[in-house]
């Protein structure tokens, strides 16, 4: 076998005898994979089962996703096809801007393979310094955004349109080849097929988040250099690029409108070169006093929630602790409501204890055990506020049920 930048050394164990001549400390612990059989061995699966999984990916995922994006539901014949012939289960959730977002949930076996790839390969590939999403260890993304946009005179956000859907299997192969040249075309093809659906990264697969950081590594480095040239600090959280800049008081020739256009032009041009597109409707740059919330955060001299979020949570805590009133949608699930409210308060209290410590202390007057002994009344007033949280819980529960059903129908764990 002709392997670029590799050589074979005599030995009884082929795997132990394999050596990578181009090796750095970064890839020293990368698993040794030279063909589909060694890949299957690393993933703890037989090549026959791997081929079976890839064959099951052959249904028209593009058609199913297209229907779901428009209507949010599938006709009976497509639903039955998905349940019997696909290794993914597709679910649609409403978007604020209209239409539906499609989530792709892999079945248990494919999920196991994606988890192994993420652990053994993808997590070992370093990401850029400006990436702050999907990183297990490192600075929290909220703090990273504050470093970039907090205490800045100009701030902005650029949104990448259909981010995961724009990451193709070819992009994955190119990115992996640049980092690990020992993976030949056969290995790269199989890895990319395990991680994609319909030729692109599915939103919901275990590997999609970490792959996005790998594919965007060169883009991030080039973006950071280009923005720094004009004095802009920048970071990227998945498909949101956040940037900020201070204005020099001594620069009398400064044109603020032209300056605010600069980062958006840089991002748009660079994205087009890498095969992505900027969503102009969701991208903006403004003076700090007129800035919009950034990913749900108010970034000024400190991180804060929106005024509406604080007022809603304060009202929910007061009605629960003092009036013993909870949203009607949680009737019969009082403890579930308590946990959801406590989780939201704890999140904001961690980011801004000056504002939320009092709410956290007030909610602590009740315990989870108290929720089963108090006689509550119910109101529809806060149903809208909690609807998003409830829909997320229902979506996760439904995904688990559908996976169990698909597993039983296809007998995916023992296909042969």
GIUR-V541131 format. One record per backbone hydrogen bond with DSSP energy under -1.0 kcal/mol. NH is the residue of the N-H (numbers start at 0). CO is the residue of the C=O. E is the energy in kcal/mol with one decimal. If there is no record, write none. Layout:
nh=<NH	NH>
co=<CO	CO>
e=<E	E>
//
This chain:
nh=<5	6	8	16	17	18	20	29	38	39	40	41	42	44	49	50	51	52	53	54	55	57	60	63	64	65	66	67	68	69	70	71	78	79	80	81	82	83	84	85	88	90	92	94	97	99	100	102	103	104	106	110	111	112	113	114	115	116	117	118	119	120	121	122	123	124	131	143	144	145	146	147	148	149	150	151	153	154	155	156	157	159	160	165	166	168	171	172	173	174	175	176	177	178	179	182	187	188	189	190	191	192	193	194	196	200	204	210	211	212	213	214	215	216	219	220	221	222	223	224	225	226	227	228	229	230	231	232	234	235	236	239	240	241	242	243	244	250	251	253	258	259	260	261	264	265	266	267	268	269	270	271	272	273	275	278	279	283	285	287	289	290	293	296	297	299	303	309	310	311	312	313	314	315	316	317	318	319	320	321	322	324	325	327	329	330	332	336	337	338	339	340	341	342	343	344	345	346	347	348	349	350	351	355	356	359	360	361	362	363	364	365	371	372	373	376	378	382	385	389	390	391	392	393	394	395	396	397	398	399	400	401	402	403	404	405	406	407	408	409	410	413>
co=<2	18	16	12	13	6	4	26	34	35	36	37	38	39	45	46	47	48	49	50	51	54	58	59	60	61	62	63	64	65	66	67	74	75	76	77	78	79	80	81	104	102	100	98	94	68	92	90	202	88	86	106	107	108	109	110	111	112	113	114	115	116	116	117	120	121	235	139	140	141	142	143	144	145	299	148	244	285	242	283	240	238	276	162	163	198	167	168	169	170	171	172	173	174	175	179	183	184	185	186	187	188	189	190	199	166	201	206	207	208	209	210	211	213	215	216	217	218	219	220	221	222	223	224	226	227	226	243	241	129	239	236	157	234	155	232	153	247	249	250	254	255	256	257	260	261	262	263	264	265	266	267	268	269	270	158	277	156	154	152	286	287	296	293	303	301	297	305	306	307	308	309	310	311	312	313	314	315	316	317	317	318	376	378	326	327	329	332	333	334	335	336	337	338	339	340	341	342	343	344	345	346	347	351	352	355	356	357	358	359	361	362	368	369	369	323	325	379	381	385	386	387	388	389	390	391	392	393	394	395	396	397	398	399	400	401	402	403	404	405	406	410>
e=<-1.5	-1.4	-1.2	-2.2	-1.1	-1.5	-1.1	-1.5	-2.0	-2.5	-2.0	-2.3	-2.1	-2.5	-2.2	-2.4	-1.9	-2.3	-2.0	-2.0	-1.9	-1.8	-2.1	-1.7	-2.6	-2.0	-2.2	-2.2	-2.4	-1.2	-2.7	-1.6	-2.3	-2.5	-1.7	-2.4	-2.3	-1.9	-2.8	-1.4	-2.2	-2.3	-2.5	-1.9	-1.5	-1.3	-3.3	-3.3	-2.7	-3.0	-2.3	-2.8	-1.9	-2.0	-2.6	-2.2	-2.0	-2.5	-2.4	-2.1	-3.1	-2.2	-2.1	-2.6	-1.2	-1.5	-2.3	-2.0	-2.4	-1.9	-2.1	-1.5	-3.1	-1.9	-1.3	-1.2	-2.7	-2.5	-2.0	-2.1	-2.6	-2.5	-3.0	-1.2	-1.3	-1.7	-1.7	-2.2	-2.3	-2.3	-2.5	-2.3	-1.8	-1.3	-3.3	-1.6	-2.5	-2.2	-2.0	-2.4	-2.4	-2.0	-1.9	-1.2	-3.0	-1.9	-1.4	-2.4	-2.1	-1.2	-1.5	-3.0	-1.8	-1.1	-3.1	-2.1	-2.3	-2.9	-2.7	-1.8	-2.4	-2.7	-2.1	-1.4	-1.1	-1.4	-2.6	-2.7	-2.3	-2.9	-3.1	-2.4	-3.0	-2.5	-2.2	-1.9	-2.3	-1.3	-1.4	-1.1	-2.1	-2.0	-1.2	-1.1	-2.1	-2.3	-2.5	-2.4	-2.4	-2.2	-2.7	-1.9	-1.3	-1.1	-2.9	-3.2	-1.1	-2.6	-2.9	-2.6	-1.9	-1.3	-3.1	-1.6	-3.5	-1.8	-1.8	-2.1	-2.5	-2.3	-2.4	-2.6	-2.2	-2.1	-2.4	-2.2	-2.6	-1.6	-2.8	-2.3	-1.2	-3.2	-1.9	-2.8	-1.8	-2.0	-2.7	-1.9	-2.0	-2.2	-2.2	-2.6	-2.6	-2.2	-1.9	-2.4	-2.5	-2.0	-2.0	-2.4	-1.7	-1.3	-2.9	-1.9	-2.0	-2.5	-2.4	-2.3	-2.5	-1.5	-1.3	-1.7	-1.2	-1.5	-1.3	-2.2	-1.8	-1.2	-1.6	-2.1	-2.6	-1.9	-1.9	-2.4	-2.4	-2.2	-2.3	-2.7	-2.4	-1.9	-2.1	-2.7	-2.0	-2.0	-2.1	-2.8	-2.2	-1.8	-2.4	-2.5	-1.3	-1.4>
//
